[in-house]
Amino acid sequence: MRTLASRFDDEYWRERDHKAEFPHEFYDAVAKAGYLGVAIPEAYGGSGLGITEAALVMREVAASGGAMAAASAIHLSIFGVSPIVFHGTEEQKRRFLPAVVRGEMHVSFAVTEPDAGNDITHIRTFARREGDYYVINGRKVFTTKARESKKMLILTRTTPFEKVTKKTDGMTLFFADIDPSAVEVRELHKLGRAAVDTNMLFIDNLKVPASDLVGGEGRGFHSLLDGLNPERILVAAEAIGIGRAALAKAVRYAKERVVFGRPIGQNQAIAHPLADVYSKLEAAELMMMKAAWLFDHRKPCGAEANAAKLRAADAAWEACDRAVQTLGGYGYVRDYDVERYFRECRLLKIAPVSQEMVLNSISEHVLGLPRSY
Ligand SMILES: Cc1cc2nc3c(=O)[nH]c(=O)nc-3n(C[C@H](O)[C@H](O)[C@H](O)COP(=O)(O)OP(=O)(O)OC[C@H]3O[C@@H](n4cnc5c(N)ncnc54)[C@H](O)[C@@H]3O)c2cc1C
């Protein structure tokens, strides 16, 4: 993966970012080399490897300088279809997964809504049964890659919030077409990662065959839960990759840039923060690998996956910030790339789950403190 990713240099990613163009050449190369199926079972065309191997792929992709643009271009193919892998019917797996592995089917993941961010149970998008179909109406926000994708995994309510006894019940997942006659896709303009689109979806009477319901009616939230820990592990790996890319640029510059007659890296005010960030990235990686090992050995890994995401996102942010500082004025200039890493890695403190919600989870589920919300 490192060799493959090195074919797409900083200039390639800078241009994709500047022009807000999806990195098709990169995506196609990754698909051709078989990496999109790294964690998809061999029976459906994948490699059948674990989340450890998937994490290594994502780390190298981000570390190449592709940062979040590269990671997000392939993340949803590598991991987004996990509800189908874990909960889909045999027929669905055969129908969808090989096309995802071959790179022919881009996938989006439509969960978040304008009035339901971290509190997913308050989604309002509704799927009403009509014979062999469901008809979906609602609004989604932050749906990444919806412009590239013909398909989305969409979380809906099939029983209104007010009518369920347990608030996580009554939600249903579909693998639906993003049919332009029923779904308007409106792009959001973001701080970073312009190469990979993120959108609002306006869904009006979208017809979905009942055969595309994934994981049982009313069981949508529960189908998503299995994917939370592996997703946190992959996101941690992406963060570590970006942090490493930023650190490498900072170290090279600190050796070369001479100010007051000596390389700036000779000043401990420059060197120590970089050494500190190195140790934080290493520590986050160990936590990430521990979580991945536990997951791959079918052991509980919630505490470790959350801690890995928390530490890795913070370490990446610090690495990128220190890289900008090390490059001084040039750190603020596009041609030097660290400002792009800096903008893109900020996302990892917010999505797919915020640092605050990770701390909530550790407080409650690991430390046994009372639930705060
Ligand atoms: C670039 C990008 C891409 C994304 N891609 C997707 C995608 O493909 N599919 C998708 O479904 N979603 C996607 N998301 C959405 C992302 O997962 C959400 O932004 C995230 O879930 C937070 O929701 P929110 O923004 O509505 O925040 P809110 O829920 O409104 O929270 C706002 C702030 O309050 C804090 N907060 C809220 N409640 C508590 C509490 N109880 N304790 C402490 N702090 C709290 C949060 O941590 C956050 O900092 C994406 C977001 C971004 C920015």
The ligand as a Gaussian input file, in Angstrom:
#p B3LYP/6-31G(d) Opt

LIG

0 1
 C      -16.658000      16.324000       6.732000
 C      -17.691000      15.515000       7.433000
 C      -18.073000      14.300000       6.882000
 C      -19.090000      13.553000       7.480000
 N      -19.516000      12.395000       6.853000
 C      -20.635000      11.792000       7.326000
 C      -21.229000      10.713000       6.582000
 O      -20.722000      10.278000       5.548000
 N      -22.388000      10.188000       7.041000
 C      -23.004000      10.633000       8.181000
 O      -24.056000      10.111000       8.542000
 N      -22.459000      11.648000       8.918000
 C      -21.288000      12.213000       8.508000
 N      -20.735000      13.266000       9.228000
 C      -21.426000      13.732000      10.407000
 C      -20.676000      13.535000      11.667000
 O      -20.665000      12.181000      12.028000
 C      -21.385000      14.472000      12.655000
 O      -20.884000      15.766000      12.405000
 C      -21.227000      14.077000      14.011000
 O      -21.976000      12.920000      14.255000
 C      -21.687000      15.192000      14.966000
 O      -23.003000      15.618000      14.724000
 P      -23.328000      17.180000      14.733000
 O      -22.347000      17.820000      13.838000
 O      -24.775000      17.372000      14.430000
 O      -23.010000      17.603000      16.210000
 P      -23.981000      17.773000      17.466000
 O      -24.580000      16.458000      17.837000
 O      -24.907000      18.920000      17.209000
 O      -22.928000      18.204000      18.573000
 C      -22.311000      19.505000      18.554000
 C      -21.192000      19.537000      19.583000
 O      -21.715000      19.279000      20.892000
 C      -21.058000      18.189000      21.498000
 N      -22.024000      17.407000      22.286000
 C      -23.277000      17.022000      21.922000
 N      -23.836000      16.308000      22.898000
 C      -22.926000      16.202000      23.901000
 C      -22.908000      15.564000      25.173000
 N      -23.942000      14.869000      25.636000
 N      -21.782000      15.660000      25.915000
 C      -20.720000      16.376000      25.463000
 N      -20.682000      17.001000      24.282000
 C      -21.764000      16.902000      23.508000
 C      -20.493000      17.367000      20.351000
 O      -19.378000      16.599000      20.728000
 C      -20.125000      18.469000      19.344000
 O      -18.853000      18.976000      19.660000
 C      -19.685000      14.007000       8.681000
 C      -19.257000      15.224000       9.260000
 C      -18.288000      15.955000       8.646000
 C      -17.891000      17.260000       9.275000

